[in-house]
C-alpha cells in the first residue's frame, strides 16, 4: 500500500456553519465536483464522532480515454459545527480520508481540506489525481455557489 496527500483552501462568502452545511450534503455537489453524476443518502446515524450520513455516489470518469461509471460509498461525519470528516471506499484497498474545516475571516470563511489517499502503489497516483482534480474543481466553484445561496 502507498499513501499520498493533498490539501485545498478557498475563501467563501458564507459563515463557517453554512459552508460546512453545504459541503456535508453531497447531493449539492453535482455540477461542482468534476465527475459526480449523483449522490444519494442510504443510511444515517450517530456515533462518538458525531452525526453521519452514508452516501452512494456515482461518478463518470475516464481511464486511458475510455469513459466508465464508478459507484462507491462515502460516509460524511459532522465532527463539529465547523468541520466534517469524509471516508470514501473507492475500491478494495483504496480509501480517501478527508478532513474539512471552516473558520471565520473578514469577508466570509476560509475552508480548508486535507485528504489522505491510500491505495496499492500501482493505483495510488491515479486515485489521488482524480480525487484532487474533482475536489479542486469543487473548491474553485464553491465561492460563487455560496454567493448565490
N, C-alpha and C positions, 0 to 999 in steps of 0.2 A: 504494500500500500504506500501511496505517496500523498503528501499534503501540500496544498497551495493556499495562499491567502490573497484577498484584495479588500480595499476599503474605498468607500464613496462618501462624498459630502455634498450637500446642497443647502441653499438658504431658500426658505419658502415664506410666502406672505400669509402665514396662519400661526395660531398659537400651537405650542407643542402637543397638547392633548388632541387637537383636531388633526394635526399632521399624522400622529400615531393612529388615531381612529381610521383615517383614510388608508394608511399603509397596512393595517391589520385586516382589512377587508379585500381579499384578493379578487373578488368579483369586480372591483372598481379599477383593477389594473389593466383590464383589456383595453387595447389601444395605446397603452403606455409601455408595457412590457413588450419587448421586441418579438417574442414568439407566442405569447399566450393567446389561445383561442377561447378558453372558458375556464372558470373555476367555480366549483360547487361545494358547499359545506355538506359533509357526510356524517359528521359527529361533533359534539360539543361536550365540554366538561370542565372540571376544575381540579387542580392538584396543588401541591405545596408551592409551586412556582406561579400560579395564577390561573385565570380562565383561559381556555384554549378552544380552538376550532380546528378540526381536521378537514382538509380540503382535498378534493380530487381535481387536479389541474390537467388541462390538455394544451399542449404546445405543438406548434408546427415548426420543425427545424429542417436543416439540410445537412447531409453528410456526403462529402465529395460531390456536391452539387445536386444530390438526389434528395427531394423533399420526403419527409416522413412525419407521421403523427406520433407524439410521445405523451403518454399518460403517466402521472406519478402522484403520490400522496405528499402533502405538505401540512405540517402542524404549526400553527401560529399561536404562541402563548403570550398573553398580555402580562408582562412581568411587573409593570407599574403603569401609572397614568401616562408616563412619557417614554415608555420603552416596550419593545416586543422582542421575542426570540422566535426564529423560524428554524424548522428542521425539515429538510427535503430529502427523501429517499429516492434519488434519481434512478437508481438501478441497483442490483445486488452489489454491495461493496462500494457504492458511490453515494456519498452524503454531502449535503451542504448544511452548515450550522451558521446561522445569520443572526447577528445582534444589531438592532436598530434603536437609536435613541434620538430624542429631540429636546433641545434646550432653547430658551428664550434669547433672542438677540434684538437689536434695535428695531428692525422692521419685520419681525416675524419670529422664525425659528431656524436654527441650524439643525439639519437632520444628518446623522452620521450612521453609516452601515459598515459593519465589519463582517466579512464572510470567510469561513474556513471550508475548503473543499477537500474531501478525502476520497480517493479512488485508486484503483490499480494503476501502476505507473504508466501503463500504455494508454490509459484513458484520462488521466488527471489533467493534462493540458487542454484536451477537447472540452471536458466538463467545465473546467474553470473559465475558459474563454467564452463559452456560451452563456454561463451564468453572469460573468462580468458584462458582456455586451447587453444582455437583457436588463440587468439591474442599472447599468449606466444610462441606458435609454430612458428607463423609468425615472431616474433621478434628474435627467436633463429636462424632461417634460413636466415633472411634478410642480415646480413653481407656477407655471401657467395654469395647470389643472386646479391647484388650490386657490389661485387668484379668482377663478371663475366660480368656485364653490360657494 
